[in-house]
Amino acid sequence: MRFLALLLATLSFSAAAQVYKWTDENGVTHFGTQPPAGQQQEVKIRDTTSSAPDQPVESDIVRRARELEAKNRQERLENAQQRYEQRVSEIRQGYDSRPDYVCQGAKDRLKNAEERWEDQKRQGYSQSDRNYHEQRIREAQRHRDNICR
């Protein structure tokens, strides 16, 4: 592990060293850390790790197309939001104008239980019949009160 750290440190120092460029008599270009005798032309090496890669320049047409696309997307979103709110409003109005079937059903069941008790009273009844019908009426009243608030 120490060897790896030492190797990395050595390589980083050598990357910062000077680089020389020269051309020999045959026209071949050479690079090295030591200049040849009589020739010294230093080459600057660009550090690619610290600078971000060049961003391509966006043309005016591409920029306008992106702006138009964003504008159209925003308009579609606003239109969808308006349609949604309009539909919710229509549904809520429908709820208000529609009769409450659940509450009406609870009222009808109470009325039915009371009518049956009245019929039973006309025909004659026992104590258990009386308890049964009164219990059904109380349950129907409780249900109506809970549903029809």
Residue, then its C-alpha position, 0 to 999 in steps of 0.5 A: m500500500r505504501f509502495l502504491a502511494l509512493l508510486l502515485a506521488t512520484l508520477s504526479f511530480s513527474a507530470a509537472a516536470q518540463v517537457y521539451k520538443w525538438t525535430d531531428e535532421n530527418g524531420v522527426t519530432h521528438f518529446g523528452t524531459q531532457p533537451p538535446a544539445g543546442q535546442q531548447q523549445e519548452v512545450k506547455i502541457r495542459d492539465t485536463t483533470s482540472s478543467a471541464p471539457d469544452q461545452p459545444v456552443e448551442s446554435d440559435i436555431v437549437r436554442r429557439a427550438r428548445e425554448l419553443e418546446a418548453k413553452n409548448r410543454q408549459e401550455r399543455l400542462e396549464n391546459a390540462q390543469q384547467r381541464y382537471e379543475q373544470r371536471v372536478s367542479e362539474i363533479r362537485q356540482g353533480y353531487d350537490s344536485r343529486p339526491d342522497y340515496v343512502c340517507q333516503g334508504a335509511k329513512d325508508r328502512l326506519k319508516n318500514a320498521e315503524e309501519r310493521w310495528e303498527d301493523q303488529k299492534r293492530q293484530g295483537y302482540s306478545q312482549s317478545d314481539r314488542n321488544y323485537h320491533e322496538q329494538r329494530i326501530r331504535e337500530a333504524q333510528r341510530h342508522r339514520d342519525n349516523i348516515c343523515r348528518 
